[in-house]
Amino acid sequence: MIETARLTKKYGDFTAVDGVDLTVEDGQFAVLLGPSGSGKTTMLRMLNRMVEPTSGAVYFNGADTQGMQPEVLRRSMGYVIQSTGLFPNMSIHRNVATVPRLLGWSRARIDARVGEMLELVGLDPAVYGPKRPSQLSGGEAQRVGVARALAADPPVLLMDEPFGAVDPLTRERLQHSMKQIQRELKKTVVFVTHDIDEAVLLADRIALLRAGRVEQFGAPEELWRDPANEFVRDFFGENLGLRIMARHCLSSVELGSLPTDGSWRDLPHLPEESTLKEALAELVGTGAQSVVVMQGDRPLGTFDFAALTTALRHGGDGSTDAGGPGGAADG
Amino acid sequence: MPADRGARRMASRATRTVLHWGSVAALLAATLWMTFDTAGFSALLHLLVPDAQTVLYATRTLPRLMAEQLYLTAAASVIALAIGGVLGGFALTVTGKPFRDLIVNVGNLAQTVPSVAIMALVIPLTGYGAEPVVIALVMYGVLPILLNVIAGIEGVSPAALDAAVGMGMSPAQRLVRVQLPLAWPVILGGIKNMLVINVSAATLGAVVAAGGLGMPILAGFHDYNNAFILEGALPSITLALFLDRLLTPVGRTMTQGE
């Protein structure tokens, strides 16, 4: 658990972070969202003491981080940045092995772990291990960055706009892999972005920042249904509802029962991994009363406007389930 | 065809590597031949300067002159490397930062003073011999080392450094694992510049009785004997070229982590 108490950072007369109280629970995916200059990166960098607060404190599992050695603290928090920061003088294998080597792991253990991590982020260790960072595409380099951050199995992952510099298609793929990895490994993630879509897709909790203050901290559904003020409402704009729908997939909502007469065969079909947004588009596009949700070849039930309304009213405990392609079947 | 292009690129890289090491070996062989094959080298000098009575400087043998030349170069280079490295390193520390420009300017200034003038100035203190020329060469050699240490370390990608800090490397670990390896090609460039300058400039040693390949050059100048001048100049040139080639990286990816 990470907790900040009246956390403040001033640069001369400028207050970058202004008395922030924030609690990120274990296993939570927290997104620091806000316009540029809102203090989100400063906030993140105070968590691992790359920036020292002017006042206030950061507690990591209940202990004041001021009482810890910065290097030791940082090794327990994976760190991913937009420009990847891969070491160009080292192979991919050695890059990923960085923190385990700092921790003095045995060679065999490091080799096994590096292979495991590269596989986790979808890169073949035999192919990518010996490569140099300069031989990778932007997306591959970011995957290596994530593998490197996870290598020593830190309980926490700090990510500073990690997918900001890659093309939209790659970014979307990385976001889905990230969500899946986080769900699999149950890491506590603090993720900085200014991209609303990215925040809504990934976050269990969003902290919306403005001028160094947290305007609202809550699940995306909460920020949508119950915005704390005008700023929150305006920041997310009118599309937030659709964005929320993109967070959830059909496998996570209550479905209507199939008509017993077999007439469901005439209705449009959608795989259960489809998002609610896709289902809505299907309903509107085809003009059908409902769509049939399929698990492979097996029909699970029907989905209609009423089911959508129910899902959006009751959904919002903060857990998302819009996983990657083919990866959303776990409930 | 990408595969074809890749193969061609690898082939051209292999060709470059062969050519590079071939030239290094040839320059080394030429230097050694001139130094040790007295009969062969004098035949060459006779060929180049047909009207010369004697072609080899009689006072000292070439192996001895070469040894003196190498000694002067090595002594000056080691000292310059140490001073340049320490000053450059200091300029990069938090305490040294305010002195960075001052240090660089002093290094620049040292290079503007003619070496002969430096030697003339220090001879009253040191007397004749190796010391004045070593001091002059050190004053020349510190700047390239100093500048390249600073440029190399400052040129390390901020992202790589940020990641190194964020992953929990101590300042010493950052220096050894990230900053020095990344700065190494630039620092090596400085070392190369210094060595090439020093190995040529060490011929000045003859003026202050420190020996070296400058002695036959000076003698040839006195006696109007071009063969003597070539006897000193040719091995000095091939030696400088050899060091230059040897320390020039082949292709781009010279430094590898391990």
Interface residues (C-beta under 8 A of the other chain):
Chain A: N48 M50 P70 E71 V72 L73 R74 R75 G78 Y79 I81 S83 T84 G85 L86 F87 P88 N89 M90 S91 R94 T98 V99 L102 R132 R148 A149 L158
Chain B: S157 A159 A160 L161 D162 A163 A164 V165 G166 M167 G168 M169 S170 Q173 R177 V178 P181 L182 T253 T255 Q256 G257 E258
